[in-house]
Amino acid sequence: MRSIEEVVEEYQVSRIVVGLPVNLDGSDSDSTRAVRLFIQRLQRVTDIEIVEWDERFTSKLAEQTLIDMGVGRKKRRQKHRVDMLAAVHLLQSYLQSLSQARK
């Protein structure tokens, strides 16, 4: 939590978007409940808005992005690569929703 607080302060963050790992049918999973507990803990240490955002299919999109980029199978299996791109897709989806809401 301390690391998050430091980033929030350093970059003057006004909103935190957290990926919510729901099941394909939209129901909660064990992971969903764990993330919601994390969000509750985070809300106790910051007054910044926290947005829960559906992260379904972000890992698949990330894997496809790596394939499209020509990244070899061995490097695609490195979890941090997929996680990083999945986070990019999640944030991009969130930002697009804001843009569409403004129209």
C-alpha positions as CSV (number, residue, x, y, z in Angstrom):
1,M,0.0,0.0,0.0
2,R,2.9,2.3,0.8
3,S,4.2,2.0,-2.8
4,I,0.8,2.8,-4.2
5,E,0.5,5.8,-1.9
6,E,3.9,7.1,-3.1
7,V,3.0,6.7,-6.8
8,V,-0.3,8.5,-6.2
9,E,1.5,11.4,-4.5
10,E,4.3,11.6,-6.9
11,Y,2.2,11.6,-10.0
12,Q,-0.8,13.4,-8.5
13,V,-3.1,10.6,-9.4
14,S,-6.8,11.4,-9.4
15,R,-8.3,8.0,-10.1
16,I,-7.2,4.4,-9.9
17,V,-8.5,1.8,-12.3
18,V,-8.4,-1.8,-11.0
19,G,-9.0,-4.8,-13.2
20,L,-11.8,-7.0,-12.0
21,P,-11.4,-10.6,-12.9
22,V,-15.0,-11.8,-13.3
23,N,-16.1,-15.1,-14.8
24,L,-17.1,-15.2,-18.5
25,D,-20.8,-14.9,-17.5
26,G,-20.1,-11.8,-15.4
27,S,-20.4,-13.5,-12.0
28,D,-17.8,-13.2,-9.3
29,S,-14.9,-15.6,-8.9
30,D,-12.6,-16.2,-6.0
31,S,-10.2,-13.8,-7.7
32,T,-12.9,-11.2,-7.9
33,R,-13.5,-11.4,-4.2
34,A,-9.8,-11.1,-3.5
35,V,-9.5,-8.0,-5.7
36,R,-12.5,-6.4,-4.0
37,L,-10.9,-7.0,-0.6
38,F,-7.7,-5.3,-2.0
39,I,-9.8,-2.4,-3.2
40,Q,-11.4,-2.1,0.3
41,R,-7.9,-2.0,1.8
42,L,-6.8,0.6,-0.7
43,Q,-9.8,2.8,0.0
44,R,-8.8,2.9,3.7
45,V,-5.4,4.5,2.8
46,T,-6.5,6.9,0.0
47,D,-9.5,9.1,-0.8
48,I,-8.9,8.8,-4.5
49,E,-11.6,7.4,-6.7
50,I,-11.2,3.7,-7.4
51,V,-12.8,2.3,-10.5
52,E,-13.5,-1.4,-10.9
53,W,-13.1,-2.4,-14.6
54,D,-14.0,-5.7,-16.2
55,E,-10.7,-7.3,-17.3
56,R,-12.3,-10.3,-19.3
57,F,-10.4,-11.1,-22.5
58,T,-7.5,-8.7,-21.8
59,S,-5.0,-11.5,-21.5
60,K,-6.2,-13.0,-24.8
61,L,-6.0,-9.6,-26.4
62,A,-2.4,-9.2,-25.0
63,E,-1.4,-12.6,-26.4
64,Q,-2.8,-11.8,-29.8
65,T,-1.0,-8.4,-29.7
66,L,2.3,-10.2,-29.1
67,I,1.6,-12.7,-31.9
68,D,0.8,-9.7,-34.3
69,M,4.1,-8.1,-33.2
70,G,5.9,-11.2,-34.2
71,V,7.0,-12.1,-30.7
72,G,8.2,-15.7,-30.5
73,R,6.3,-18.4,-28.5
74,K,9.0,-18.6,-25.8
75,K,8.8,-14.9,-25.1
76,R,5.0,-14.9,-25.2
77,R,5.0,-17.4,-22.4
78,Q,6.6,-14.9,-20.1
79,K,3.8,-13.8,-17.8
80,H,5.0,-10.3,-17.2
81,R,4.8,-9.5,-21.0
82,V,1.2,-10.7,-21.1
83,D,0.3,-9.0,-17.9
84,M,1.8,-5.7,-19.0
85,L,-0.1,-5.7,-22.3
86,A,-3.3,-6.8,-20.6
87,A,-3.0,-3.8,-18.4
88,V,-2.6,-1.6,-21.4
89,H,-5.7,-3.1,-23.0
90,L,-7.7,-2.7,-19.8
91,L,-6.7,1.0,-19.5
92,Q,-7.3,1.6,-23.2
93,S,-10.8,0.1,-22.8
94,Y,-11.5,2.3,-19.8
95,L,-10.3,5.5,-21.6
96,Q,-12.3,4.7,-24.7
97,S,-15.5,4.3,-22.5
98,L,-14.8,7.8,-21.1
99,S,-14.4,9.2,-24.6
100,Q,-17.7,7.5,-25.8
101,A,-19.5,8.8,-22.7
102,R,-18.6,12.4,-23.6
103,K,-20.0,12.1,-27.1
